[in-house]
Amino acid sequence: MGEPVSICEVGPRDGLQMQKAIMPTAVKIEWIVALARAGLREIEVGSFVPPKLIPQMADTGEVVAASRTLEGVSIVALVPNLKGAQRAYESGADAINVPVSVSEAHSRANTNKGSLEQVAEVRAIVDWVRAQERPMKIDAGCATAFGCSIEGTVPIDRVVTVASALAEAGVDGIVLADTVGYGNPAQVRAVVRAVRGAVGGVLDRLHLHDTMGLGIANALAGVEEGIRCFDSALGGLGGCPFAPGASGNIVTEDLVFMLESMGFETGIDLDLLFAAREVLQRGLPETALLGNVAKAGIPKTYHRAA
Amino acid sequence: MGEPVSICEVGPRDGLQMQKAIMPTAVKIEWIVALARAGLREIEVGSFVPPKLIPQMADTGEVVAASRTLEGVSIVALVPNLKGAQRAYESGADAINVPVSVSEAHSRANTNKGSLEQVAEVRAIVDWVRAQERPMKIDAGCATAFGCSIEGTVPIDRVVTVASALAEAGVDGIVLADTVGYGNPAQVRAVVRAVRGAVGGVLDRLHLHDTMGLGIANALAGVEEGIRCFDSALGGLGGCPFAPGASGNIVTEDLVFMLESMGFETGIDLDLLFAAREVLQRGLPETALLGNVAKAGIPKTYHRAA
């Protein structure tokens, strides 16, 4: 049996929020069910943000409520603040993902707060969640950890500072996010090593984008550095607000293909993933889905690690 | 200064031979000149094969003759046999690339010969070339070294057998080619190590395709294993005859971006590469060029290693 690697599908959140079209709630739920059927055990189904800012996510409460009945699947919601965390808890989410931008400029542009002010918000979320009856996992993402479209280069010691503050705040997991997709494999190795040196195993996930075509290579560097959880999106859904036409999140199908081919066990079935892709395409008929394995077909040399 | 990595642009050969349209000779030459201007120091400009089989390559003699005047650029031609090698020599090529398919079935389908019969042809080419006045470099490619669309899995010991026979035949360099793009990074590491263990430094190049989306990750594995020469194609030109719509060679632009970002020195300028891309697009107006860096634009974090 291969070593397990967990993939969190973020298409319903990070993918859909970049789409002009708003996917109907029923199709979202059908898509999430198809993803669970393909073997995904973590799905980020939406975000609790003001609907005026991101109307695509206005139905997240309803989507979480419908998804949480899926057995063995952790339903994740992105929340920017305590209010969002409270809404996520009330809707029944299993886990929340709170982004903190390492780039000060990016942080202010997104949350009107500096990075360390946003860490204080994370601390308030941790305090509130821990006081509730039901447990809810709290992940915090170091956004723009590999570069920023506003500030440019993001120094590694700055990533270490923010990650250390998040670990001290008591989150369950820390994600390093290449929000704009500027990272390269050598940098992934260096940042993972530096942050792990500071916070240890609480660093457990990478969130990578394929803006420059290096997303899967960056995932390779990550898995070789010992990371065992990755975010990705079916059909590479997503994009970059600063680069129209650019690629989005790394493609779930291709990531599964690579990891299984290398002997890692994702628990995900490619054929059922293609079936989920059909649901997605039906929900977004105007969107060109990415993904090389889906286009070329599964080769006869492919065997799942399981 | 970063460690140098050499990129051989194979678009004019491996890319164009897969196109339905035939690029006019003058545009080919204009494209090759633009590639040289961007810093490419090895360009595979065509192949000496029967024009009835591959009409796109009928003008290779003329293209080689025009390209060889480019200063400091090694002009490479693919040749399947002694006759092709003689034509390459007469046209003034600096180097030839002779493919030998490791998969017996693929070898017979492409050359009407088994793998080791084709090695005998390579031996005849080496003998003939070494007897000429002018030196001409001889590279031999282990095609289908990472899997075959006909046979499926290609055992590593079979790759080692063919590579060892090629080394014994006296070629200058050996290329491991993922002809159909089935390889994964763990396999790249394993095959490179096994072949290098058998033939040493004469193994000096990888030829990778992006059929399954792992091409750049496979290149990363290769460079981390010490390989310092890679084939790639501008705009990811190429494709796979067995998978219509599949991606072709790894994208030169994205490969340069990764290597330079990691501190390797390719000698290639991305902006001038984009200029060459415009020439290519003009020559193939119906073809959708691939490449994430070209779509997203060069990020402000990018610095050439040089």
Interface residues (C-beta under 8 A of the other chain):
Chain A: G147 S149 G152 T153 V180 G181 Y182 N184 P185 A186 Q187 D210 T211 M212 G213 L214 I216 A217 A219 L220 A221 C240 A243 G245 A246 S247 V251 D254 F257 M258 S261 M262 G263 G291 N292 V293 K295 A296 G297 P299 K300 T301
Chain B: G147 S149 G152 T153 V180 G181 Y182 N184 P185 A186 Q187 D210 T211 M212 G213 L214 I216 A217 A219 L220 A221 C240 A243 G245 A246 S247 V251 D254 F257 M258 S261 M262 G263 G291 N292 V293 K295 A296 G297 P299 K300 T301
